[in-house]
Every structure is written in structure tokens, then in C-alpha cells.
Amino acid sequence: MQLTLDGDVVRAGNRARERFYDSRGYGHARDGDLDLAPVEAAHLCYRGDIDAVDGMGVQELLASGAVSAVDFLVYKDLRDRGFYLTPAREGWVDEPAGVDFVVYPRGKGPWDDAVAHRVRVVGERDDVPASSLGDCVLAVVDEESELTYLDTSRRTVEGTSAADVPAVEGTLLAERVLCWDPPAALYQQAFYGQQLDEDAVQLSLVEAAYLAREGVLSVDGDDAAVVERGRDVEGDRFDRRLAVYAALRDSGVVPKTGFKFGADFRTYADVESVDDLGHSELLVRVLPADHDFEPRDLALDVRLAHGVRKTMVFALVDETVEWVETRRLTP
């Protein structure tokens, strides 16, 4: 069987179609013949199913640059796990943009109308634009060629937490607002702030800014001073955090500080009373929409969230807030 490299395609001919595509899901069937991506041909060489492509074995293919080493490692790993997969090329799969492989459910292949994962391959030192996450699995190849899979998806965030809070007055301190003799609902039902004692509740600047914007809180006769103070303390980050805080509250979710977990917020979806408070569900990190991740930061956040039984969500802020959920995946 003669296989030739033609640009970025390996021409395999009609004898290869029955042997590799029909039985094992390699390549793309074309007019009775079979085209292979170089990474597929390299895997077939690695397995010993073919001898060479234009005289090149797997070592030469990898060294030639025709096949990315990280792509090959991911392709091999997924094949070893029992999956059929297709390189994401125009005309080979639907919606190839933004991913490297389309992976089919076990027992299915490119001839079936089912997709298990859309996989994007990155090395541990590659930048990952936040805007590229969602509806894909990141396959991260570290410096020792070990693989970590991170499942990313766009989601909505919503809950049933809602409580009417009567008007309240506060005093602006350095980085917080203190409310004396507040209505019980402020903390007990709506879970704003931290109760210092029965006579006082301390609000964070972002909580106070939201309540002032909603017309619930009056701060020393100058409600705008809270936002100004927040910007003095945090710069542009305060406006992003306020936008996310407001989006969460408006969606029926209670955000509280996530400092202990290295995040911006932890969230409670169904708060009726702090006396019967459940486990927080999400850790939320607030980022500008044009943020670039380093894969190790993604892995760290996801591992930490999993360790404290929460789900990691990144809030990407531009004119609106987009939510990206990220979880560790074992294919």
C-alpha cells in the first residue's frame, strides 16, 4: 500500500478505505478513496499498520513537522481509551473552527450522527484566550507528556434566592460599609454582609455599591462615594466584580467572598435563611473577556474547586457577563 504526503493530507487510495475507515474510523472517505490527516497516518505507522508515508516512519513524520507532537500524543491517548476521532478539518466534520479533534462516543464513528467531545490541544505553556472556551475540551499536554483534560462549557447561572430588604443607612469606612441597627432581613434572609452583633452588619464595598444602586442603601448622603472608593481600592477590577455581583443577585444567586478559595465569589443558589444555609455551589473568578489563561492556572482553579466540592465558573465581563464552567474530565 503506497501512501503519499500531499500538502497536509496523506493520500491512501481505495484499498485503505475498507481497511482503515470502514472498520476503524481513520481518515476521510473521498470518491471511493481515503485521505488521512498526517497525525492519523503517524498513528497507523506507530501501530505498525503501515510501514511509511513517502518513506517516513513515525519518527521521521514527527521530526519533519508534518505532525505536531502534542497532537499525536492526544490522538494516541484517545485511541488507546477506545475512541474513534477525526481531525477537525473543513469538509471532514461539522463546525471545525476552534478545535483540533472531534471525538465520537465509544462504539460510534464518523459515519454516526453523534459527538462525544470537541477537543482542542494545547501545551502547558500555550496561552488560552478566555473567549475560546466553551463547548470544547482542552487537552493539555504538560512538559512530561502527561495529559489533563478540562471540559469547558457556556452556562447560565440562576437560583431562587430572593428577599425584600427595607431601606437601610450605612457609614463608609476604609474598605467597607457599616450599617447600624439594620433590618433583620438584610443579613438573615438576604444574606448581605457579615453580622458583627445584633446591632451592626458590615457590608463589603461591592455589596454596598449594589444595594446603593438598587436604592436600598444610603451611604452618608453620597451613594456614589462607594463606587469611587471601590475604584480607588481595586481599579477597573471593581467595576467588573460589581457587574458580576449584580448579574448573580439579579439571577437569584447570593454571592459571598471567595477569598478563602482564591476566587472572587462563592455562591448560594437557594437561600431562605442563614440559619438553614446550604453548601455553596460555585466558585466564581471574574475576568475581562479578553483575558488569556495559562493552562496551569486553569488546572489549579479547577483542582481547587473540585477539592472543596464546588464547580469552577469564570465570569467573562465585556458589555455583558458570560459564564464558562470548567471541570476536570476523564474521557
Secondary structure as the mmCIF struct_conf table of DSSP 4:
data_model
#
loop_
_struct_conf.conf_type_id
_struct_conf.id
_struct_conf.beg_label_comp_id
_struct_conf.beg_label_asym_id
_struct_conf.beg_label_seq_id
_struct_conf.end_label_comp_id
_struct_conf.end_label_asym_id
_struct_conf.end_label_seq_id
STRN STRN1 THR A 4 ASP A 6
TURN_TY1_P TURN_TY1_P1 GLY A 7 ASP A 8
STRN STRN2 VAL A 9 ARG A 11
HELX_RH_AL_P HELX_RH_AL_P1 ASN A 14 ALA A 16
HELX_RH_PI_P HELX_RH_PI_P1 ARG A 17 ASP A 22
HELX_RH_AL_P HELX_RH_AL_P2 SER A 23 ARG A 24
BEND BEND1 GLY A 27 GLY A 27
STRN STRN3 HIS A 28 ARG A 30
TURN_TY1_P TURN_TY1_P2 ASP A 31 GLY A 32
STRN STRN4 ASP A 33 LEU A 36
HELX_RH_AL_P HELX_RH_AL_P3 PRO A 38 ARG A 47
TURN_TY1_P TURN_TY1_P3 GLY A 48 GLY A 48
BEND BEND2 ASP A 49 ILE A 50
STRN STRN5 VAL A 53 VAL A 53
TURN_TY1_P TURN_TY1_P4 ASP A 54 GLY A 55
STRN STRN6 MET A 56 MET A 56
HELX_RH_AL_P HELX_RH_AL_P4 VAL A 58 SER A 64
TURN_TY1_P TURN_TY1_P5 GLY A 65 GLY A 65
BEND BEND3 ALA A 66 VAL A 67
HELX_RH_AL_P HELX_RH_AL_P5 ALA A 69 ASP A 80
TURN_TY1_P TURN_TY1_P6 ARG A 81 GLY A 82
STRN STRN7 LEU A 85 PRO A 87
STRN STRN8 GLU A 90 GLU A 90
TURN_TY1_P TURN_TY1_P7 GLY A 91 TRP A 92
STRN STRN9 VAL A 93 VAL A 93
BEND BEND4 ASP A 94 GLU A 95
TURN_TY1_P TURN_TY1_P8 ALA A 97 GLY A 98
BEND BEND5 ASP A 100 ASP A 100
STRN STRN10 PHE A 101 VAL A 103
HELX_LH_PP_P HELX_LH_PP_P1 TYR A 104 PRO A 105
TURN_TY1_P TURN_TY1_P9 ARG A 106 GLY A 107
TURN_TY1_P TURN_TY1_P10 PRO A 110 TRP A 111
BEND BEND6 ASP A 112 ASP A 113
BEND BEND7 ALA A 116 ALA A 116
STRN STRN11 HIS A 117 GLY A 123
TURN_TY1_P TURN_TY1_P11 GLU A 124 ARG A 125
BEND BEND8 ASP A 126 ASP A 126
STRN STRN12 VAL A 128 PRO A 129
HELX_RH_3T_P HELX_RH_3T_P1 ALA A 130 SER A 132
BEND BEND9 GLY A 134 ASP A 135
STRN STRN13 CYS A 136 VAL A 141
TURN_TY1_P TURN_TY1_P12 GLU A 143 GLU A 144
BEND BEND10 SER A 145 SER A 145
STRN STRN14 LEU A 147 ARG A 155
STRN STRN15 VAL A 168 LEU A 172
BEND BEND11 ALA A 174 GLU A 175
STRN STRN16 ARG A 176 TRP A 180
BEND BEND12 ASP A 181 ASP A 181
HELX_RH_AL_P HELX_RH_AL_P6 ALA A 184 GLN A 188
TURN_TY1_P TURN_TY1_P13 GLN A 189 ALA A 190
BEND BEND13 GLY A 193 GLY A 193
STRN STRN17 GLN A 194 ASP A 197
TURN_TY1_P TURN_TY1_P14 GLU A 198 ASP A 199
STRN STRN18 ALA A 200 SER A 204
HELX_RH_AL_P HELX_RH_AL_P7 LEU A 205 ARG A 213
TURN_TY1_P TURN_TY1_P15 GLU A 214 GLY A 215
BEND BEND14 VAL A 216 VAL A 216
STRN STRN19 LEU A 217 VAL A 219
TURN_TY1_P TURN_TY1_P16 ASP A 220 GLY A 221
TURN_TY1_P TURN_TY1_P17 ASP A 223 ASP A 223
HELX_RH_AL_P HELX_RH_AL_P8 ALA A 224 GLU A 234
TURN_TY1_P TURN_TY1_P18 GLY A 235 GLY A 235
HELX_RH_AL_P HELX_RH_AL_P9 ASP A 236 ASP A 250
TURN_TY1_P TURN_TY1_P19 SER A 251 GLY A 252
STRN STRN20 VAL A 254 THR A 257
HELX_RH_3T_P HELX_RH_3T_P2 PHE A 259 PHE A 261
TURN_TY1_P TURN_TY1_P20 GLY A 262 GLY A 262
BEND BEND15 ALA A 263 ASP A 264
STRN STRN21 PHE A 265 TYR A 268
BEND BEND16 ALA A 269 ALA A 269
BEND BEND17 GLU A 272 GLU A 272
HELX_RH_3T_P HELX_RH_3T_P3 VAL A 274 ASP A 276
STRN STRN22 LEU A 282 PRO A 288
TURN_TY1_P TURN_TY1_P21 ALA A 289 ASP A 290
STRN STRN23 ASP A 292 PHE A 293
HELX_RH_AL_P HELX_RH_AL_P10 PRO A 295 GLY A 307
TURN_TY1_P TURN_TY1_P22 VAL A 308 ARG A 309
STRN STRN24 THR A 311 VAL A 317
BEND BEND18 ASP A 318 THR A 320
STRN STRN25 VAL A 321 LEU A 329
#
